[in-house]
């Protein structure tokens, strides 16, 4: 399977999952607000799911940018704290970097 068709399949699965989530929320919500039409309720749910997805994506981007900032400022990647010491050569690399400034 090519990369492009794999991405299309993934997006299709994501769309089906989002529609299922909207349906799961919309049907019980219909009983809570009987005066709202089903089309309006589905639209509200779809907008809500889109907003939640946008917030998740924004949070991931901010988190990655913050992690890159820490690494560029000379910090150690948090994953290295699982090990007893820093990776080999990191101290020498930091020394070279500080001498170059």
C-alpha positions as a Python dict, from the first residue, in 0.01 Angstrom:
ca = {
    (1, 'X'): (0, 0, 0),
    (2, 'X'): (141, 338, -96),
    (3, 'X'): (183, 617, 154),
    (4, 'X'): (-84, 829, -11),
    (5, 'X'): (-350, 558, -5),
    (6, 'X'): (-258, 478, 354),
    (7, 'X'): (-320, 841, 449),
    (8, 'X'): (-653, 839, 267),
    (9, 'X'): (-758, 523, 453),
    (10, 'X'): (-651, 679, 783),
    (11, 'X'): (-849, 997, 713),
    (12, 'X'): (-1152, 786, 617),
    (13, 'X'): (-1131, 594, 944),
    (14, 'X'): (-1093, 919, 1134),
    (15, 'X'): (-1402, 1061, 962),
    (16, 'X'): (-1606, 749, 1042),
    (17, 'X'): (-1494, 763, 1405),
    (18, 'X'): (-1587, 1132, 1429),
    (19, 'X'): (-1931, 1064, 1280),
    (20, 'X'): (-1986, 779, 1526),
    (21, 'X'): (-1886, 1005, 1813),
    (22, 'X'): (-2127, 1274, 1695),
    (23, 'X'): (-2407, 1019, 1667),
    (24, 'X'): (-2336, 884, 2016),
    (25, 'X'): (-2358, 1233, 2162),
    (26, 'X'): (-2644, 1363, 1948),
    (27, 'X'): (-2899, 1093, 2013),
    (28, 'X'): (-2903, 1120, 2396),
    (29, 'X'): (-2877, 1499, 2370),
    (30, 'X'): (-3192, 1498, 2159),
    (31, 'X'): (-3386, 1381, 2463),
    (32, 'X'): (-3235, 1661, 2674),
    (33, 'X'): (-3333, 1930, 2422),
    (34, 'X'): (-3646, 1815, 2241),
    (35, 'X'): (-3714, 2159, 2089),
    (36, 'X'): (-3390, 2151, 1888),
    (37, 'X'): (-3414, 1980, 1551),
    (38, 'X'): (-3195, 1680, 1476),
    (39, 'X'): (-3010, 1867, 1202),
    (40, 'X'): (-2923, 2153, 1439),
    (41, 'X'): (-2817, 1910, 1708),
    (42, 'X'): (-2592, 1719, 1468),
    (43, 'X'): (-2442, 2048, 1349),
    (44, 'X'): (-2370, 2156, 1707),
    (45, 'X'): (-2211, 1820, 1785),
    (46, 'X'): (-2001, 1830, 1469),
    (47, 'X'): (-1882, 2181, 1553),
    (48, 'X'): (-1800, 2065, 1906),
    (49, 'X'): (-1598, 1769, 1779),
    (50, 'X'): (-1414, 1995, 1534),
    (51, 'X'): (-1330, 2239, 1814),
    (52, 'X'): (-1202, 1960, 2041),
    (53, 'X'): (-986, 1822, 1758),
    (54, 'X'): (-849, 2170, 1691),
    (55, 'X'): (-762, 2213, 2060),
    (56, 'X'): (-587, 1875, 2068),
    (57, 'X'): (-383, 1963, 1759),
    (58, 'X'): (-299, 2307, 1899),
    (59, 'X'): (-190, 2151, 2229),
    (60, 'X'): (34, 1901, 2049),
    (61, 'X'): (195, 2177, 1843),
    (62, 'X'): (255, 2394, 2150),
    (63, 'X'): (400, 2101, 2342),
    (64, 'X'): (639, 2013, 2059),
    (65, 'X'): (748, 2375, 2018),
    (66, 'X'): (815, 2402, 2391),
    (67, 'X'): (1018, 2080, 2388),
    (68, 'X'): (1224, 2207, 2094),
    (69, 'X'): (1284, 2534, 2277),
    (70, 'X'): (1412, 2347, 2583),
    (71, 'X'): (1645, 2133, 2373),
    (72, 'X'): (1780, 2435, 2183),
    (73, 'X'): (1840, 2619, 2509),
    (74, 'X'): (2068, 2338, 2628),
    (75, 'X'): (1823, 2130, 2827),
    (76, 'X'): (1820, 1753, 2835),
    (77, 'X'): (1538, 1558, 2679),
    (78, 'X'): (1308, 1433, 2955),
    (79, 'X'): (1323, 1078, 2817),
    (80, 'X'): (1689, 1057, 2923),
    (81, 'X'): (1586, 1074, 3289),
    (82, 'X'): (1490, 707, 3264),
    (83, 'X'): (1859, 623, 3229),
    (84, 'X'): (2136, 651, 3487),
    (85, 'X'): (2328, 921, 3300),
    (86, 'X'): (2319, 1148, 2999),
    (87, 'X'): (2405, 1013, 2655),
    (88, 'X'): (2772, 967, 2578),
    (89, 'X'): (2938, 1280, 2445),
    (90, 'X'): (2661, 1519, 2547),
    (91, 'X'): (2879, 1696, 2804),
    (92, 'X'): (3153, 1746, 2544),
    (93, 'X'): (2900, 1869, 2292),
    (94, 'X'): (2766, 2123, 2540),
    (95, 'X'): (3120, 2236, 2613),
    (96, 'X'): (3188, 2289, 2242),
    (97, 'X'): (2865, 2479, 2205),
    (98, 'X'): (2940, 2711, 2499),
    (99, 'X'): (3292, 2781, 2365),
    (100, 'X'): (3147, 2868, 2024),
    (101, 'X'): (2919, 3140, 2165),
}
